[in-house]
Amino acid sequence: MGKDIYFHKKKKECNFLIKEKNKITKALQVVKSLSDKKVEEREIAGLLEAMKEHKLKNGFIITEDEEGEEIIDNCRITIIPIYKWLL
């Protein structure tokens, strides 16, 4: 499909970076649930670090069944259940 997939790891981690035509275009975290506050903080921190490094305004957290949206530091984080992501 012309896309490469990478992993981000610096101070924090981000599960997936999608590269299209020599540019990172998407950052995604995958986690079963964000119900544990520590897990939520860890996942958001890793996603934000990757988004800032690659100058992305939008990122995704894919969960089992949670949904929502947050704006943090002018970055939009969309929380989406896996079944919707796959559609």
PDB file as gemmi writes it, atoms N, CA and C in Angstrom:
CRYST1    1.000    1.000    1.000  90.00  90.00  90.00 P 1                      
ATOM      1  N   MET A   1       0.828  -1.209   0.000  1.00  0.00           N  
ATOM      2  CA  MET A   1       0.000   0.000   0.000  1.00  0.00           C  
ATOM      3  C   MET A   1       0.867   1.265   0.000  1.00  0.00           C  
ATOM      4  N   GLY A   2       2.187   1.115  -0.107  1.00  0.00           N  
ATOM      5  CA  GLY A   2       3.046   2.284  -0.149  1.00  0.00           C  
ATOM      6  C   GLY A   2       3.294   2.934   1.189  1.00  0.00           C  
ATOM      7  N   LYS A   3       3.011   2.234   2.274  1.00  0.00           N  
ATOM      8  CA  LYS A   3       3.196   2.787   3.614  1.00  0.00           C  
ATOM      9  C   LYS A   3       4.184   1.930   4.386  1.00  0.00           C  
ATOM     10  N   ASP A   4       5.019   2.585   5.167  1.00  0.00           N  
ATOM     11  CA  ASP A   4       5.943   1.888   6.053  1.00  0.00           C  
ATOM     12  C   ASP A   4       5.496   2.130   7.486  1.00  0.00           C  
ATOM     13  N   ILE A   5       5.769   1.175   8.353  1.00  0.00           N  
ATOM     14  CA  ILE A   5       5.357   1.272   9.753  1.00  0.00           C  
ATOM     15  C   ILE A   5       6.601   1.245  10.629  1.00  0.00           C  
ATOM     16  N   TYR A   6       6.654   2.173  11.571  1.00  0.00           N  
ATOM     17  CA  TYR A   6       7.780   2.297  12.488  1.00  0.00           C  
ATOM     18  C   TYR A   6       7.278   2.339  13.923  1.00  0.00           C  
ATOM     19  N   PHE A   7       8.222   2.274  14.855  1.00  0.00           N  
ATOM     20  CA  PHE A   7       7.994   2.343  16.294  1.00  0.00           C  
ATOM     21  C   PHE A   7       8.776   3.541  16.792  1.00  0.00           C  
ATOM     22  N   HIS A   8       8.181   4.341  17.659  1.00  0.00           N  
ATOM     23  CA  HIS A   8       8.861   5.513  18.220  1.00  0.00           C  
ATOM     24  C   HIS A   8       9.311   5.194  19.641  1.00  0.00           C  
ATOM     25  N   LYS A   9      10.599   5.443  19.915  1.00  0.00           N  
ATOM     26  CA  LYS A   9      11.087   5.289  21.285  1.00  0.00           C  
ATOM     27  C   LYS A   9      12.198   6.295  21.530  1.00  0.00           C  
ATOM     28  N   LYS A  10      11.911   7.210  22.410  1.00  0.00           N  
ATOM     29  CA  LYS A  10      12.902   8.174  22.900  1.00  0.00           C  
ATOM     30  C   LYS A  10      12.759   8.113  24.421  1.00  0.00           C  
ATOM     31  N   LYS A  11      12.302   9.215  25.028  1.00  0.00           N  
ATOM     32  CA  LYS A  11      11.998   9.172  26.462  1.00  0.00           C  
ATOM     33  C   LYS A  11      10.733   8.349  26.698  1.00  0.00           C  
ATOM     34  N   LYS A  12       9.818   8.428  25.755  1.00  0.00           N  
ATOM     35  CA  LYS A  12       8.538   7.705  25.811  1.00  0.00           C  
ATOM     36  C   LYS A  12       8.445   6.794  24.586  1.00  0.00           C  
ATOM     37  N   GLU A  13       7.359   6.030  24.509  1.00  0.00           N  
ATOM     38  CA  GLU A  13       7.148   5.126  23.380  1.00  0.00           C  
ATOM     39  C   GLU A  13       5.806   5.397  22.713  1.00  0.00           C  
ATOM     40  N   CYS A  14       5.785   5.194  21.398  1.00  0.00           N  
ATOM     41  CA  CYS A  14       4.551   5.237  20.621  1.00  0.00           C  
ATOM     42  C   CYS A  14       4.552   3.991  19.752  1.00  0.00           C  
ATOM     43  N   ASN A  15       3.465   3.239  19.785  1.00  0.00           N  
ATOM     44  CA  ASN A  15       3.402   1.937  19.128  1.00  0.00           C  
ATOM     45  C   ASN A  15       3.640   1.972  17.629  1.00  0.00           C  
ATOM     46  N   PHE A  16       2.993   2.897  16.930  1.00  0.00           N  
ATOM     47  CA  PHE A  16       3.066   2.888  15.473  1.00  0.00           C  
ATOM     48  C   PHE A  16       3.178   4.287  14.892  1.00  0.00           C  
ATOM     49  N   LEU A  17       4.117   4.445  13.974  1.00  0.00           N  
ATOM     50  CA  LEU A  17       4.223   5.631  13.133  1.00  0.00           C  
ATOM     51  C   LEU A  17       4.044   5.151  11.702  1.00  0.00           C  
ATOM     52  N   ILE A  18       3.181   5.806  10.962  1.00  0.00           N  
ATOM     53  CA  ILE A  18       2.926   5.437   9.575  1.00  0.00           C  
ATOM     54  C   ILE A  18       3.639   6.448   8.673  1.00  0.00           C  
ATOM     55  N   LYS A  19       4.456   5.916   7.781  1.00  0.00           N  
ATOM     56  CA  LYS A  19       5.205   6.761   6.855  1.00  0.00           C  
ATOM     57  C   LYS A  19       4.682   6.546   5.440  1.00  0.00           C  
ATOM     58  N   GLU A  20       4.324   7.652   4.803  1.00  0.00           N  
ATOM     59  CA  GLU A  20       3.854   7.631   3.419  1.00  0.00           C  
ATOM     60  C   GLU A  20       4.684   8.621   2.616  1.00  0.00           C  
ATOM     61  N   LYS A  21       5.268   8.146   1.535  1.00  0.00           N  
ATOM     62  CA  LYS A  21       6.052   9.007   0.635  1.00  0.00           C  
ATOM     63  C   LYS A  21       7.094   9.822   1.404  1.00  0.00           C  
ATOM     64  N   ASN A  22       7.906   9.143   2.204  1.00  0.00           N  
ATOM     65  CA  ASN A  22       9.036   9.754   2.921  1.00  0.00           C  
ATOM     66  C   ASN A  22       8.644  10.720   4.036  1.00  0.00           C  
ATOM     67  N   LYS A  23       7.401  10.647   4.510  1.00  0.00           N  
ATOM     68  CA  LYS A  23       6.981  11.520   5.603  1.00  0.00           C  
ATOM     69  C   LYS A  23       6.106  10.746   6.583  1.00  0.00           C  
ATOM     70  N   ILE A  24       6.346  10.935   7.884  1.00  0.00           N  
ATOM     71  CA  ILE A  24       5.484  10.354   8.912  1.00  0.00           C  
ATOM     72  C   ILE A  24       4.159  11.107   8.863  1.00  0.00           C  
ATOM     73  N   THR A  25       3.072  10.358   8.663  1.00  0.00           N  
ATOM     74  CA  THR A  25       1.754  10.989   8.512  1.00  0.00           C  
ATOM     75  C   THR A  25       0.781  10.664   9.641  1.00  0.00           C  
ATOM     76  N   LYS A  26       1.058   9.588  10.399  1.00  0.00           N  
ATOM     77  CA  LYS A  26       0.148   9.203  11.477  1.00  0.00           C  
ATOM     78  C   LYS A  26       0.938   8.629  12.647  1.00  0.00           C  
ATOM     79  N   ALA A  27       0.409   8.865  13.848  1.00  0.00           N  
ATOM     80  CA  ALA A  27       0.938   8.270  15.072  1.00  0.00           C  
ATOM     81  C   ALA A  27      -0.219   7.592  15.786  1.00  0.00           C  
ATOM     82  N   LEU A  28       0.012   6.336  16.207  1.00  0.00           N  
ATOM     83  CA  LEU A  28      -1.048   5.556  16.848  1.00  0.00           C  
ATOM     84  C   LEU A  28      -0.524   4.823  18.079  1.00  0.00           C  
ATOM     85  N   GLN A  29      -1.331   4.825  19.106  1.00  0.00           N  
ATOM     86  CA  GLN A  29      -1.108   3.990  20.282  1.00  0.00           C  
ATOM     87  C   GLN A  29      -2.224   2.951  20.294  1.00  0.00           C  
ATOM     88  N   VAL A  30      -1.908   1.765  20.768  1.00  0.00           N  
ATOM     89  CA  VAL A  30      -2.909   0.700  20.893  1.00  0.00           C  
ATOM     90  C   VAL A  30      -2.861   0.197  22.333  1.00  0.00           C  
ATOM     91  N   VAL A  31      -4.031   0.193  22.978  1.00  0.00           N  
ATOM     92  CA  VAL A  31      -4.126  -0.233  24.374  1.00  0.00           C  
ATOM     93  C   VAL A  31      -5.528  -0.791  24.608  1.00  0.00           C  
ATOM     94  N   LYS A  32      -5.632  -1.794  25.443  1.00  0.00           N  
ATOM     95  CA  LYS A  32      -6.946  -2.383  25.703  1.00  0.00           C  
ATOM     96  C   LYS A  32      -7.894  -1.357  26.320  1.00  0.00           C  
ATOM     97  N   SER A  33      -7.403  -0.639  27.336  1.00  0.00           N  
ATOM     98  CA  SER A  33      -8.268   0.290  28.052  1.00  0.00           C  
ATOM     99  C   SER A  33      -7.460   1.449  28.621  1.00  0.00           C  
ATOM    100  N   LEU A  34      -8.106   2.585  28.722  1.00  0.00           N  
ATOM    101  CA  LEU A  34      -7.515   3.761  29.363  1.00  0.00           C  
ATOM    102  C   LEU A  34      -8.124   4.010  30.743  1.00  0.00           C  
ATOM    103  N   SER A  35      -8.809   3.024  31.282  1.00  0.00           N  
ATOM    104  CA  SER A  35      -9.501   3.215  32.554  1.00  0.00           C  
ATOM    105  C   SER A  35      -8.540   3.417  33.732  1.00  0.00           C  
ATOM    106  N   ASP A  36      -7.327   2.881  33.644  1.00  0.00           N  
ATOM    107  CA  ASP A  36      -6.306   3.103  34.669  1.00  0.00           C  
ATOM    108  C   ASP A  36      -5.611   4.430  34.342  1.00  0.00           C  
ATOM    109  N   LYS A  37      -5.624   5.365  35.276  1.00  0.00           N  
ATOM    110  CA  LYS A  37      -5.079   6.706  35.044  1.00  0.00           C  
ATOM    111  C   LYS A  37      -3.603   6.666  34.648  1.00  0.00           C  
ATOM    112  N   LYS A  38      -2.821   5.775  35.250  1.00  0.00           N  
ATOM    113  CA  LYS A  38      -1.396   5.674  34.915  1.00  0.00           C  
ATOM    114  C   LYS A  38      -1.201   5.213  33.478  1.00  0.00           C  
ATOM    115  N   VAL A  39      -2.022   4.270  33.044  1.00  0.00           N  
ATOM    116  CA  VAL A  39      -1.955   3.787  31.663  1.00  0.00           C  
ATOM    117  C   VAL A  39      -2.325   4.919  30.709  1.00  0.00           C  
ATOM    118  N   GLU A  40      -3.389   5.632  31.028  1.00  0.00           N  
ATOM    119  CA  GLU A  40      -3.829   6.744  30.185  1.00  0.00           C  
ATOM    120  C   GLU A  40      -2.714   7.790  30.052  1.00  0.00           C  
ATOM    121  N   GLU A  41      -2.106   8.169  31.160  1.00  0.00           N  
ATOM    122  CA  GLU A  41      -1.033   9.163  31.144  1.00  0.00           C  
ATOM    123  C   GLU A  41       0.153   8.677  30.312  1.00  0.00           C  
ATOM    124  N   ARG A  42       0.531   7.412  30.472  1.00  0.00           N  
ATOM    125  CA  ARG A  42       1.657   6.834  29.726  1.00  0.00           C  
ATOM    126  C   ARG A  42       1.384   6.833  28.226  1.00  0.00           C  
ATOM    127  N   GLU A  43       0.199   6.391  27.837  1.00  0.00           N  
ATOM    128  CA  GLU A  43      -0.148   6.299  26.419  1.00  0.00           C  
ATOM    129  C   GLU A  43      -0.221   7.682  25.771  1.00  0.00           C  
ATOM    130  N   ILE A  44      -0.815   8.636  26.452  1.00  0.00           N  
ATOM    131  CA  ILE A  44      -0.914   9.993  25.920  1.00  0.00           C  
ATOM    132  C   ILE A  44       0.470  10.634  25.823  1.00  0.00           C  
ATOM    133  N   ALA A  45       1.301  10.448  26.844  1.00  0.00           N  
ATOM    134  CA  ALA A  45       2.644  11.036  26.830  1.00  0.00           C  
ATOM    135  C   ALA A  45       3.471  10.509  25.658  1.00  0.00           C  
ATOM    136  N   GLY A  46       3.414   9.214  25.413  1.00  0.00           N  
ATOM    137  CA  GLY A  46       4.160   8.634  24.292  1.00  0.00           C  
ATOM    138  C   GLY A  46       3.652   9.130  22.955  1.00  0.00           C  
ATOM    139  N   LEU A  47       2.341   9.214  22.830  1.00  0.00           N  
ATOM    140  CA  LEU A  47       1.741   9.695  21.592  1.00  0.00           C  
ATOM    141  C   LEU A  47       2.112  11.153  21.349  1.00  0.00           C  
ATOM    142  N   LEU A  48       2.003  11.988  22.372  1.00  0.00           N  
ATOM    143  CA  LEU A  48       2.333  13.410  22.230  1.00  0.00           C  
ATOM    144  C   LEU A  48       3.796  13.609  21.857  1.00  0.00           C  
ATOM    145  N   GLU A  49       4.691  12.847  22.472  1.00  0.00           N  
ATOM    146  CA  GLU A  49       6.114  12.971  22.142  1.00  0.00           C  
ATOM    147  C   GLU A  49       6.348  12.677  20.658  1.00  0.00           C  
ATOM    148  N   ALA A  50       5.757  11.609  20.157  1.00  0.00           N  
ATOM    149  CA  ALA A  50       5.908  11.248  18.741  1.00  0.00           C  
ATOM    150  C   ALA A  50       5.271  12.293  17.843  1.00  0.00           C  
ATOM    151  N   MET A  51       4.093  12.773  18.214  1.00  0.00           N  
ATOM    152  CA  MET A  51       3.405  13.777  17.403  1.00  0.00           C  
ATOM    153  C   MET A  51       4.227  15.059  17.309  1.00  0.00           C  
ATOM    154  N   LYS A  52       4.789  15.498  18.417  1.00  0.00           N  
ATOM    155  CA  LYS A  52       5.585  16.725  18.412  1.00  0.00           C  
ATOM    156  C   LYS A  52       6.861  16.549  17.598  1.00  0.00           C  
ATOM    157  N   GLU A  53       7.511  15.418  17.735  1.00  0.00           N  
ATOM    158  CA  GLU A  53       8.746  15.176  16.995  1.00  0.00           C  
ATOM    159  C   GLU A  53       8.514  15.179  15.480  1.00  0.00           C  
ATOM    160  N   HIS A  54       7.380  14.660  15.067  1.00  0.00           N  
ATOM    161  CA  HIS A  54       7.085  14.550  13.636  1.00  0.00           C  
ATOM    162  C   HIS A  54       6.108  15.616  13.143  1.00  0.00           C  
ATOM    163  N   LYS A  55       5.861  16.609  13.999  1.00  0.00           N  
ATOM    164  CA  LYS A  55       5.008  17.759  13.645  1.00  0.00           C  
ATOM    165  C   LYS A  55       3.623  17.337  13.158  1.00  0.00           C  
ATOM    166  N   LEU A  56       3.007  16.451  13.916  1.00  0.00           N  
ATOM    167  CA  LEU A  56       1.648  15.988  13.610  1.00  0.00           C  
ATOM    168  C   LEU A  56       0.658  16.695  14.520  1.00  0.00           C  
ATOM    169  N   LYS A  57      -0.457  17.087  13.982  1.00  0.00           N  
ATOM    170  CA  LYS A  57      -1.503  17.752  14.770  1.00  0.00           C  
ATOM    171  C   LYS A  57      -2.550  16.768  15.284  1.00  0.00           C  
ATOM    172  N   ASN A  58      -2.619  15.569  14.665  1.00  0.00           N  
ATOM    173  CA  ASN A  58      -3.617  14.568  15.037  1.00  0.00           C  
ATOM    174  C   ASN A  58      -2.936  13.240  15.345  1.00  0.00           C  
ATOM    175  N   GLY A  59      -3.434  12.576  16.372  1.00  0.00           N  
ATOM    176  CA  GLY A  59      -2.950  11.245  16.735  1.00  0.00           C  
ATOM    177  C   GLY A  59      -4.113  10.394  17.206  1.00  0.00           C  
ATOM    178  N   PHE A  60      -3.888   9.086  17.270  1.00  0.00           N  
ATOM    179  CA  PHE A  60      -4.957   8.163  17.620  1.00  0.00           C  
ATOM    180  C   PHE A  60      -4.534   7.222  18.738  1.00  0.00           C  
ATOM    181  N   ILE A  61      -5.481   6.940  19.619  1.00  0.00           N  
ATOM    182  CA  ILE A  61      -5.333   5.855  20.588  1.00  0.00           C  
ATOM    183  C   ILE A  61      -6.454   4.874  20.279  1.00  0.00           C  
ATOM    184  N   ILE A  62      -6.068   3.665  19.907  1.00  0.00           N  
ATOM    185  CA  ILE A  62      -7.035   2.619  19.567  1.00  0.00           C  
ATOM    186  C   ILE A  62      -7.227   1.747  20.797  1.00  0.00           C  
ATOM    187  N   THR A  63      -8.498   1.590  21.211  1.00  0.00           N  
ATOM    188  CA  THR A  63      -8.830   0.832  22.415  1.00  0.00           C  
ATOM    189  C   THR A  63      -9.799  -0.298  22.079  1.00  0.00           C  
ATOM    190  N   GLU A  64     -10.115  -1.086  23.096  1.00  0.00           N  
ATOM    191  CA  GLU A  64     -11.087  -2.151  22.882  1.00  0.00           C  
ATOM    192  C   GLU A  64     -12.482  -1.580  22.626  1.00  0.00           C  
ATOM    193  N   ASP A  65     -12.907  -0.618  23.475  1.00  0.00           N  
ATOM    194  CA  ASP A  65     -14.264  -0.099  23.299  1.00  0.00           C  
ATOM    195  C   ASP A  65     -14.462   1.341  23.787  1.00  0.00           C  
ATOM    196  N   GLU A  66     -13.396   2.042  24.074  1.00  0.00           N  
ATOM    197  CA  GLU A  66     -13.515   3.423  24.550  1.00  0.00           C  
ATOM    198  C   GLU A  66     -13.449   4.390  23.370  1.00  0.00           C  
ATOM    199  N   GLU A  67     -14.066   5.555  23.574  1.00  0.00           N  
ATOM    200  CA  GLU A  67     -14.157   6.533  22.500  1.00  0.00           C  
ATOM    201  C   GLU A  67     -14.119   7.931  23.094  1.00  0.00           C  
ATOM    202  N   GLY A  68     -13.510   8.860  22.397  1.00  0.00           N  
ATOM    203  CA  GLY A  68     -13.469  10.234  22.863  1.00  0.00           C  
ATOM    204  C   GLY A  68     -12.453  11.035  22.087  1.00  0.00           C  
ATOM    205  N   GLU A  69     -12.231  12.242  22.571  1.00  0.00           N  
ATOM    206  CA  GLU A  69     -11.278  13.124  21.924  1.00  0.00           C  
ATOM    207  C   GLU A  69     -10.736  14.086  22.969  1.00  0.00           C  
ATOM    208  N   GLU A  70      -9.452  14.382  22.854  1.00  0.00           N  
ATOM    209  CA  GLU A  70      -8.817  15.341  23.741  1.00  0.00           C  
ATOM    210  C   GLU A  70      -7.934  16.254  22.917  1.00  0.00           C  
ATOM    211  N   ILE A  71      -7.833  17.503  23.362  1.00  0.00           N  
ATOM    212  CA  ILE A  71      -6.897  18.444  22.757  1.00  0.00           C  
ATOM    213  C   ILE A  71      -5.889  18.777  23.854  1.00  0.00           C  
ATOM    214  N   ILE A  72      -4.632  18.462  23.579  1.00  0.00           N  
ATOM    215  CA  ILE A  72      -3.562  18.720  24.540  1.00  0.00           C  
ATOM    216  C   ILE A  72      -2.424  19.385  23.776  1.00  0.00           C  
ATOM    217  N   ASP A  73      -1.968  20.534  24.257  1.00  0.00           N  
ATOM    218  CA  ASP A  73      -0.866  21.263  23.611  1.00  0.00           C  
ATOM    219  C   ASP A  73      -1.117  21.457  22.115  1.00  0.00           C  
ATOM    220  N   ASN A  74      -2.322  21.829  21.751  1.00  0.00           N  
ATOM    221  CA  ASN A  74      -2.712  22.051  20.348  1.00  0.00           C  
ATOM    222  C   ASN A  74      -2.644  20.793  19.488  1.00  0.00           C  
ATOM    223  N   CYS A  75      -2.646  19.637  20.122  1.00  0.00           N  
ATOM    224  CA  CYS A  75      -2.656  18.357  19.408  1.00  0.00           C  
ATOM    225  C   CYS A  75      -3.977  17.653  19.699  1.00  0.00           C  
ATOM    226  N   ARG A  76      -4.602  17.149  18.654  1.00  0.00           N  
ATOM    227  CA  ARG A  76      -5.876  16.438  18.789  1.00  0.00           C  
ATOM    228  C   ARG A  76      -5.602  14.941  18.925  1.00  0.00           C  
ATOM    229  N   ILE A  77      -6.099  14.350  19.998  1.00  0.00           N  
ATOM    230  CA  ILE A  77      -5.974  12.912  20.225  1.00  0.00           C  
ATOM    231  C   ILE A  77      -7.365  12.307  20.127  1.00  0.00           C  
ATOM    232  N   THR A  78      -7.535  11.431  19.153  1.00  0.00           N  
ATOM    233  CA  THR A  78      -8.802  10.747  18.955  1.00  0.00           C  
ATOM    234  C   THR A  78      -8.687   9.356  19.558  1.00  0.00           C  
ATOM    235  N   ILE A  79      -9.592   9.054  20.479  1.00  0.00           N  
ATOM    236  CA  ILE A  79      -9.657   7.732  21.101  1.00  0.00           C  
ATOM    237  C   ILE A  79     -10.784   6.992  20.391  1.00  0.00           C  
ATOM    238  N   ILE A  80     -10.427   5.854  19.816  1.00  0.00           N  
ATOM    239  CA  ILE A  80     -11.387   5.155  18.956  1.00  0.00           C  
ATOM    240  C   ILE A  80     -11.359   3.665  19.225  1.00  0.00           C  
ATOM    241  N   PRO A  81     -12.528   3.022  19.318  1.00  0.00           N  
ATOM    242  CA  PRO A  81     -12.580   1.577  19.503  1.00  0.00           C  
ATOM    243  C   PRO A  81     -12.069   0.863  18.251  1.00  0.00           C  
ATOM    244  N   ILE A  82     -11.430  -0.258  18.455  1.00  0.00           N  
ATOM    245  CA  ILE A  82     -10.822  -1.009  17.352  1.00  0.00           C  
ATOM    246  C   ILE A  82     -11.818  -1.328  16.254  1.00  0.00           C  
ATOM    247  N   TYR A  83     -13.069  -1.669  16.610  1.00  0.00           N  
ATOM    248  CA  TYR A  83     -14.031  -2.032  15.571  1.00  0.00           C  
ATOM    249  C   TYR A  83     -14.319  -0.863  14.644  1.00  0.00           C  
ATOM    250  N   LYS A  84     -14.292   0.368  15.160  1.00  0.00           N  
ATOM    251  CA  LYS A  84     -14.508   1.534  14.307  1.00  0.00           C  
ATOM    252  C   LYS A  84     -13.272   1.837  13.472  1.00  0.00           C  
ATOM    253  N   TRP A  85     -12.114   1.626  14.067  1.00  0.00           N  
ATOM    254  CA  TRP A  85     -10.863   1.853  13.331  1.00  0.00           C  
ATOM    255  C   TRP A  85     -10.769   0.915  12.122  1.00  0.00           C  
ATOM    256  N   LEU A  86     -11.247  -0.294  12.276  1.00  0.00           N  
ATOM    257  CA  LEU A  86     -11.147  -1.287  11.214  1.00  0.00           C  
ATOM    258  C   LEU A  86     -12.171  -1.091  10.103  1.00  0.00           C  
ATOM    259  N   LEU A  87     -13.214  -0.296  10.359  1.00  0.00           N  
ATOM    260  CA  LEU A  87     -14.251  -0.103   9.333  1.00  0.00           C  
ATOM    261  C   LEU A  87     -13.771   0.715   8.186  1.00  0.00           C  
TER     262      LEU A  87                                                      
END                                                                             
